[in-house]
Amino acid sequence: MKKIAIYGASGFGREVAWLIQSCKDERKVVCFIDDDEKKQGTTINQIPIFSFTQTLSGHPDARIIAGVGIPKVREKLMTNAMQAGFEFDTVIHPETKMSEWVEIGKGTVICAGNILTTNIQIGEHVQINLSCTIGHDVILGDYTTVSPGVHISGCVHCGKRVYIGTGAVIINGTSHDPIIIGDDAIIGAGACVTKSIQSGQVWGGVPARPLK
């Protein structure tokens, strides 16, 4: 039995625990890790909540999966876990539909109802939430968050730590002129992106445009 510790005991962390249970394989969630001292020592959904130090001493052989949706926070937590010697696990819901030409980095979480077509590159610790579609020749950089109901068309390249809000749509680029979403960009819920976005910008609306 492979031990799993989920870093983050809030809403998405609990959804990741359910996702692992849905896989019905040789994995078991042994604990949540949470830095909130008020949560430590309690249980949620019959799973204990430990501090990072308690997990390191009690379950040093557990593999870590991030249950935190904010990309920069997730990167910091996973970097600390790696430096402490933890390894990571990847979890993909069994109802996910994807071709054999999809590359997936370690620590990535793919929830139920997703469709990933072909020649897709997914980095490390990426989160693809419920019921998204990812088209051909898409790149999702490390720590990118794809919220529920997002549709990314073909030839879209996302950098690192991109956050795409619920229900957003990104239209397709081309092989010679892909749509580029720069590092740390934020796309608001329900937005329709029709052009490239520079690093660190926040866009929203239909069609999407920069927001102050």
C-alpha positions as CSV (number, residue, x, y, z in Angstrom):
1,M,0.0,0.0,0.0
2,K,1.4,3.4,-1.0
3,K,1.0,6.1,1.6
4,I,-0.2,9.5,0.4
5,A,-0.1,12.8,2.4
6,I,-2.1,15.6,1.0
7,Y,-0.7,19.1,1.6
8,G,-3.7,21.2,2.4
9,A,-6.8,20.3,4.3
10,S,-9.2,22.8,2.8
11,G,-11.7,22.2,0.0
12,F,-9.5,21.1,-2.8
13,G,-7.4,19.0,-0.5
14,R,-10.6,17.1,0.5
15,E,-11.5,16.7,-3.2
16,V,-8.0,15.2,-3.9
17,A,-8.6,12.7,-1.1
18,W,-11.8,11.7,-2.7
19,L,-10.1,11.5,-6.1
20,I,-7.5,9.1,-4.7
21,Q,-10.3,7.0,-3.2
22,S,-12.0,6.9,-6.6
23,C,-8.9,5.5,-8.2
24,K,-9.4,2.3,-6.1
25,D,-5.7,1.3,-6.4
26,E,-2.9,0.6,-3.9
27,R,-2.9,4.1,-2.5
28,K,-4.2,5.3,0.9
29,V,-4.4,8.8,2.2
30,V,-2.7,8.6,5.6
31,C,-3.0,12.3,6.5
32,F,-3.5,15.8,5.5
33,I,-0.7,18.3,6.1
34,D,-1.8,21.8,7.2
35,D,0.2,24.7,8.5
36,D,-2.9,26.0,10.4
37,E,-2.2,25.1,14.0
38,K,-6.0,25.1,14.8
39,K,-6.5,22.3,12.3
40,Q,-3.6,20.2,13.5
41,G,-4.6,17.3,15.7
42,T,-8.1,17.1,14.3
43,T,-9.6,14.9,11.7
44,I,-11.7,15.6,8.6
45,N,-13.6,13.0,6.7
46,Q,-11.9,10.4,9.0
47,I,-8.4,11.5,7.9
48,P,-6.1,13.0,10.5
49,I,-4.5,16.5,10.0
50,F,-0.8,16.8,11.0
51,S,1.8,19.5,10.8
52,F,4.6,19.2,8.3
53,T,7.0,18.2,11.1
54,Q,4.6,15.5,12.4
55,T,4.2,14.1,8.9
56,L,8.0,14.0,8.3
57,S,8.6,12.1,11.6
58,G,5.5,9.8,11.4
59,H,5.2,9.1,7.7
60,P,8.6,9.8,6.1
61,D,7.9,7.3,3.4
62,A,4.6,9.0,2.3
63,R,4.4,10.6,-1.1
64,I,3.1,14.1,-1.2
65,I,0.3,15.5,-3.4
66,A,-0.6,19.2,-3.2
67,G,-4.2,20.1,-2.3
68,V,-3.6,23.9,-2.6
69,G,-5.0,25.7,-5.7
70,I,-2.9,28.9,-5.5
71,P,0.1,28.3,-7.8
72,K,2.7,30.4,-5.9
73,V,1.7,28.9,-2.6
74,R,1.8,25.4,-4.1
75,E,5.2,25.9,-5.5
76,K,6.6,27.1,-2.1
77,L,5.0,24.1,-0.2
78,M,6.2,21.5,-2.8
79,T,9.7,23.0,-2.8
80,N,9.9,22.7,1.0
81,A,8.6,19.1,0.8
82,M,11.3,18.2,-1.8
83,Q,14.0,19.8,0.2
84,A,12.9,17.7,3.2
85,G,13.3,14.5,1.1
86,F,9.7,13.7,0.3
87,E,8.8,12.2,-3.1
88,F,5.6,13.1,-5.0
89,D,2.8,11.2,-6.6
90,T,0.6,11.9,-9.6
91,V,-3.2,11.2,-9.5
92,I,-5.5,10.9,-12.6
93,H,-9.1,10.1,-12.2
94,P,-10.0,6.9,-14.0
95,E,-12.7,8.6,-16.0
96,T,-10.2,10.9,-17.7
97,K,-10.1,10.5,-21.4
98,M,-6.7,11.1,-23.1
99,S,-4.5,9.8,-25.8
100,E,-1.2,8.1,-25.3
101,W,0.6,11.2,-26.5
102,V,0.2,13.2,-23.3
103,E,3.2,13.9,-21.1
104,I,2.4,14.4,-17.5
105,G,4.9,15.7,-14.8
106,K,5.1,14.4,-11.3
107,G,2.8,15.7,-8.7
108,T,0.0,16.6,-11.2
109,V,-3.6,16.2,-10.3
110,I,-6.3,15.5,-13.0
111,C,-9.8,15.4,-11.7
112,A,-12.9,13.6,-13.0
113,G,-14.5,14.4,-16.4
114,N,-11.5,15.8,-18.2
115,I,-10.6,15.2,-21.9
116,L,-7.1,15.6,-23.1
117,T,-6.5,15.0,-26.8
118,T,-3.1,14.6,-28.3
119,N,0.5,15.9,-28.1
120,I,0.0,17.7,-24.8
121,Q,2.8,18.6,-22.4
122,I,1.8,19.0,-18.7
123,G,4.5,20.1,-16.2
124,E,5.0,19.3,-12.6
125,H,2.4,19.9,-9.9
126,V,-0.3,21.1,-12.4
127,Q,-3.9,20.9,-11.3
128,I,-6.7,20.3,-13.8
129,N,-10.0,20.5,-12.0
130,L,-13.4,19.0,-13.0
131,S,-14.7,18.7,-16.5
132,C,-12.1,20.6,-18.6
133,T,-11.0,20.0,-22.2
134,I,-7.4,20.4,-23.3
135,G,-6.7,20.5,-27.0
136,H,-3.8,19.4,-29.2
137,D,-0.4,20.8,-28.8
138,V,-1.1,22.5,-25.5
139,I,1.6,23.1,-23.0
140,L,0.8,23.7,-19.3
141,G,3.8,24.9,-17.3
142,D,4.7,23.8,-13.8
143,Y,2.2,24.7,-11.0
144,T,-0.5,25.9,-13.4
145,T,-4.0,25.7,-12.1
146,V,-6.9,25.0,-14.4
147,S,-10.2,25.5,-12.6
148,P,-13.4,23.6,-13.3
149,G,-15.1,23.8,-16.7
150,V,-12.1,25.4,-18.5
151,H,-11.7,24.8,-22.3
152,I,-8.3,25.3,-23.8
153,S,-8.1,24.9,-27.6
154,G,-5.2,23.7,-29.6
155,C,-1.8,25.4,-29.8
156,V,-1.9,27.3,-26.5
157,H,1.3,27.5,-24.4
158,C,0.9,28.4,-20.7
159,G,4.0,29.3,-18.7
160,K,4.6,28.5,-15.0
161,R,2.1,29.3,-12.2
162,V,-0.7,30.4,-14.6
163,Y,-4.1,30.5,-12.9
164,I,-7.1,30.0,-15.2
165,G,-10.5,30.7,-13.5
166,T,-13.7,28.6,-13.7
167,G,-15.4,28.4,-17.0
168,A,-12.7,30.4,-18.9
169,V,-12.1,29.7,-22.6
170,I,-8.9,30.1,-24.6
171,I,-9.3,30.0,-28.3
172,N,-6.8,28.1,-30.5
173,G,-3.5,29.4,-31.8
174,T,-1.6,27.8,-34.7
175,S,1.6,25.7,-34.8
176,H,3.4,28.7,-36.2
177,D,1.7,31.3,-34.0
178,P,0.5,29.7,-30.7
179,I,-1.3,31.7,-28.1
180,I,1.2,32.4,-25.3
181,I,0.1,32.8,-21.7
182,G,3.0,34.1,-19.7
183,D,4.3,33.0,-16.3
184,D,2.1,34.1,-13.3
185,A,-0.7,35.3,-15.5
186,I,-4.2,35.2,-14.1
187,I,-7.3,34.6,-16.3
188,G,-10.6,35.4,-14.6
189,A,-13.6,33.2,-14.4
190,G,-15.8,33.1,-17.6
191,A,-13.2,35.0,-19.6
192,C,-12.7,34.3,-23.4
193,V,-9.0,34.7,-24.3
194,T,-8.4,35.5,-27.9
195,K,-4.8,36.7,-27.9
196,S,-1.5,36.1,-26.0
197,I,-1.1,37.4,-22.4
198,Q,2.1,38.8,-21.0
199,S,3.6,37.4,-17.8
200,G,2.0,38.6,-14.6
201,Q,-1.0,40.2,-16.2
202,V,-4.6,39.7,-15.0
203,W,-7.2,39.4,-17.8
204,G,-11.0,39.0,-17.7
205,G,-14.1,39.6,-19.7
206,V,-15.5,38.6,-23.1
207,P,-13.3,39.1,-25.1
208,A,-10.7,39.1,-22.3
209,R,-8.7,42.2,-21.8
210,P,-6.2,43.4,-19.2
211,L,-7.7,44.4,-15.8
212,K,-6.3,46.9,-13.3
